[in-house]
Each structure stands twice: as structure tokens, then as C-alpha cells.
Amino acid sequence: MKTSELYLAWEDPTEHRWMPVGRLTIDSEKGVYRFVYTKGARSSPNFLPFSPMNDLSVAYESSNLFPLFANRLLQESRPEYKKHLEWLGLRGREDRNFVMLAATGGTRETDTLEVFQCPLRNGGGKYEVRFLSHGLPHLGKHAVDRVKQLRVGDRLFLMPDIQNPYDPEALLLRSDDPKLIIGYCPRYLTHDFNELLRKCGPCKVNVSVERVNADAPLHLKLVCKLVSPWPDDFRPCSGEMYEPMA
């Protein structure tokens, strides 16, 4: 059985914490999508179920992608659709809906939801994940100009954002020579990244430029890649909040 899996993260509007609240899977052979809430949905009194999936204890199935996720994808009828696939490096990939959601986070402006894929071991047994630099629109012209100068393979560096009042695990992305902040790591990956930094050491956690999309919107402009050894006791996307309730 061929199945793909994505998680849905939600930001608490009061505490500004991000937590996994749902899991979306697809059985490609049967063409069935399945959505279940995870225990993270019960970790905040502010969370409300997504209509019409109002029961947290039910597993929802459909032959079509649920509107909650479909509405986060660029429609194929849009003239920039093919260009959008090029920006994300997704040409020829299977389960395109899933790949697009994972690559972009399915984010929309002023939204409190993000979609992410739990990383797996690569062919060499290492932790490897591609992600978009977040926050570039808020960093100003100097950061945007620096991103435009980057080349594929350029080394990037992770920096703890110790003064961040909302996320104690926030990580900044910095370029080298000249040294400049060029974005943030996605919040749903920072727990993994921080644990890898602690267990493996910063020198073994390698972040590099995977792709620079010069003509793309700012939130799609810089694609990064992190590769790290996979410690024996390391489990990504683990913990009670990831456990399904159905």
C-alpha cells in the first residue's frame, strides 16, 4: 500500500504556540484521503474543529482532497501554475497535491494554519528536509537583496532567536560573508532542528541553499535544505500531541 502523510499545525491566537492538530494521509492506490485530529487539538481551549469535520474522535475519508487543504493549493487553471511548480522543484513528482502542500506549508496571508511533512531518513540514513525560508517579507530590502545573491549549495547557519517572546525554540537563518539574517526556520521544524543541534553538534547539522527563485513571491523565494546525522534515540514528530484521536 502506498500512503503519504502530512500534519496540520495550528497557532494558538493567545499564547502564539504552534501545535499539530491533525494528520492527513492518502492511499494512492485506492485514491482515498483520510483526515484525523491529533491530541494536539485538545492541548488548547481555544481550538475549534474545522467545519464540517466537527467531531474530534472521527476519522474522515473522501475520494477528493478535503476543502480545508484543497483551498490552500494554487489551482491548475491559473496561468502561473506551471511556474509555481518550477519554483518548488516539483515537476514530475507523484502525489502532487501532497508535495505542493508539504513544500509551501499551505500557508495563506493572516492564516494560523501550516501543513508539514514529518521528515524521514534519506538514502544515506540521514535526516534530510527541504523547507522555505519564513519571514523574509518582514526583514526588509537588505535581506531580500542578499537572498538574490545566494547560489545553490551556499552554506547557511542556524541562530537561536533568544529574545523571541512567542517561541523559545525559534531559529533564525543567516547567510555567510556578508553575514545577514535572511529568514526563519518553519516553527513546526524547530523542535527537531534544536534537538539535532544538541545531539549532533552545530558542525554536523548542515543547512544549504537548495534553490533561489528570483522571480517568485518572497515567501517562495528561498528553498533551503538541512542534512544531519540521525541519532539512534531521535524520533521526529514524536510526542503525545502527534497521536491520532480516531
N, C-alpha and C positions, 0 to 999 in steps of 0.2 A: 504494500500500500504506500502510495506516495503522498505525503502530507507536508504542508508548510504551516508555520506557526508565527503569529505576531502577537505582541502585547499592546494594550492601550493604557497610556499613563494619563492621569488627571491631576490638575493643580488645585489644591485647596485654596479657595479665594481669601481665607482668613489667615492661615498660617503659611501660605505660599510653599507648602511641601508638595512634592510630586510623588505619586504612588501608583503602582499598577492596579487597575480596577477591572480589567477584562482581558480575555485571551481569544483571539480569532484564529481558526485553523481552516485549512481547505484540504479535502481529499480530492486530488486532481483526477484520479481515475474514475471516481464516482461523480465528480462535479458538484460536491456538496460543501457549502460553507457552514461553519459551526462557531457560535459565539457563547462563551460562558463568562460570568462575573468571577473575579478572584476575591480572595479575602481582603485585599486592599480596599475594596469598595465599602467594607464595614469599619475601616480604620478612621473615618471622619464622619461626624454627624452632619456635615454639610453636603455630603454626596447624595445625589438623586439619580435613580436609574434612568436610562435613555429610553424614551418613548419610541416604539411601543413595547420595548423589552423591559417590562416593569417589575418582573419577578426575579430577584437576585439568585434564586435557587434553581432556576430552569435553564436547560441547555437549548439554545435556539438554533434551528437548522434551516437552510434555504439553498435553493439551486442558483440564486443570484446573490451577488455581494450585497450585504446589508447597507441600506442608505446611509447609516452612520459613517461608513467607510467609503462608499462609492462617491459621496458628495465631497470627499477630500481628494479626489483624483481629477486631473485635467482631462476633460472629455476628448475623445479621439477625433471629434468633429472640429475641434479648434485648430486654426491654421498653424499655431506654434507647437502642436502636439509632437511632431517628429523631432523638432528642435529640442523640445523638453526631454525626450528620450536620450538624445545625444548628450545633453548637459549631465544627465545622470549616468551615462555609460551603460544603458540598459538595452541596447539594440540586440535583438535575437535571444533575449532571455525568456525562460518559461515563467509561467505564473506571473505575468506582467503586472497585474494589479497588486499582488503581494510585494513584488520587487520595488515598484514605484512607491508604495506606502512606506516600506522599510527605508528606502533611500531618502525620501523627503520628510519623513515623520508625519506626513498627512496634515501638516500644520496650516492654519489659516490665521489671518490677522486678528488680534484681540481674542484668540482662542485659548482655552485651558486644557486642550487635549493634544497628545502626541502619540504616534504609533511607532513602535520599535521592535526589532527582531533580536531575540536572545542569541548572542554570538556562539558559534561552535568552533571546534578545533579545525585548523586548516590542514592541508595535505602533509605539512611537516609536524603536526601535533601541537602547533602554537595557537595562541589566542590571536585572532585577526578580525578586525571590524572596520568597515568604511563608514564615515559619518560626515555630515555637513557642518561646517563652522557656524555656530549660532551667534547672534547678537551683532553681526557686522553692521547692520543699518544704524546701530546706536553708537558706533565707535568713531565716526567722523571720516573726513576725506583722507586723512593721512593713512588710516588703516586700510581703506579701500584701495588707495594707490599702491600700498605695499603688497596687497594681495595680487594685484595685477602684475607685479614684478616677479612673483614666485614662479618656479618651474617644477615640473613633475619630478618627484624624488627629493626635493629640498627638505631638509630636516626641520621639524617644528618641535617646540618644547612645551611641556605642561607646567603650569604655575598655579599653586593653591591661591584662591581668592579669599584670603583670611579675613577680610573685612566685609564679606558678603553677609548681610543681615538675614537673608532668607534661606541660604543653602550653605551649611558648614562644609560641604564636600565639593563646592564649586571649583572648577578648574578652568583657568584661562589658557588660551593658545598664544604662543609667542613665536615670532619669526627670529631668524638669526642674521645679524650683520646687514642692515641695521636691525637692532632689537626693538620690536614693536608688537603690542598686543593686537591680534588680528581676529579675535573671537573667543567664544566659549565652547567647551565640550558640551554635548547634549546632557541635560540633567539626568536622564534615565540611564546614562552610561557611567556617570562619575563615581558611583559606588564601586563598580568593577574596576575602573581605572585606578582609584585610590588604593584598592586592595592589591592590585598588581604592583603598584609603585612600592607598597610596603613589603610585599613578599619577595619581589624580584630585584628591587632597586631601580632608581631612575635610569641608570645607564643601559638597562636591558629592556626598557619599555620604549620602543621606537615609534615616533609619530612622524609622518612624512606627508608631502603633498601628493595626492593621488590624481587630482585633476583641477585645473583652473578654467572656469567658463567665463571668458572675457565679456561675452555679450549676454550673459544670463542675469536675471534679477539678483539682488545682493544675497538673498537667503539661499540661492543655489550656486553662488559664485565659486566657493572653495570646498572641494571634496577632499577629505583627509583620510589617512589610513593609520591605524595603530596595530602594531605587531609586538607580541610579548611572549615569553615562555609561559607555559600553562602549569602552575604549581599543582602538585598532587592533591592538595586539600582545597583547591579552588573550585567553586561552583558558581557560574554566572546565573543571574536571575533566580537566586535561591531565597529562601525565607518564606515565612507564613503568608505574606501578602501576595505571593505569586500562586498560591494553591487555589485551584478552582473550587467553587462552591456547589457546582452541579455535578 
